[in-house]
Amino acid sequence: MQKKAFNIAIDGPAGAGKSTIAKMVAKKLGFIYVDTGAMYRAIALYMLRQGVDRTDEAAVSEAVKGAKITIRYQDGAQQVLLNGEDVSGLIRTEEVGNTASATSVYPAVRAHLLALQRELAASADVLMDGRDIGTCILPDADAKIFLTASARVRAMRRYKELLEKGEACNLEEIEQDIMERDARDMNREIAPLKQAADALLVDSSEMTIEQVVQAIIDAAVSKGLPAGRVQEGC
Ligand code: DC
């Protein structure tokens, strides 16, 4: 009998460092990293391009049928394709992120991505990050982590990132934006952001990246991942 894939679910709010951490853990474990936020962002980009009003549920639900989302990997990095076009570089803007947060509240949008996410998890050892992975998408995931940090710390990290890119920004505005996004992601009716009952809570506010990576690896090993899977020095 074929061995079941080992699945690690990481959920948490915007800016908690999920993707940075998840990429590092996936590399150390030889897992595939699946960034589900990128899928919601690709749908948001489609809505922006089509000029669909993000507050109009019927219009978004109809339009989403025209957005075929697929994933491929190049040199270990996930690329997200929108109707065959690689949009990975185009979805990392604040506008697309905010639109994704708004359009992801609709059941039709979530249903559109469910099968793809479950198929990916069934076919390989994956580390999947998002908002509802441990609660809805992979309720039987082998290990579940809820990764968070205070709004202030998350805003500060984002602020530094933007400054490094040479972009003008305001810390208060970023923090306000983060709190609004949290409220929307946590209070929506379908698949809200919340910690699964069996998830390990990791608050990274006072932790280094290496400490968070280690905490997740330890959690996976405690849930049955053979310690020999952990590759040192990468
Ligand atoms: O993780 P991110 O910032 O790339 O996600 C963008 C938005 O997509 C986020 O604000 C909410 C939505 N999202 C979701 O609803 N469910 C997921 N599993 C992942 C993201």
Residues whose N, C-alpha, C, O or C-beta is under 5 A from the ligand:
A	BS01	DC	A14 T36 G37 A38 Y40 G97 A100 S101 S104 D129 G130 R131 D132
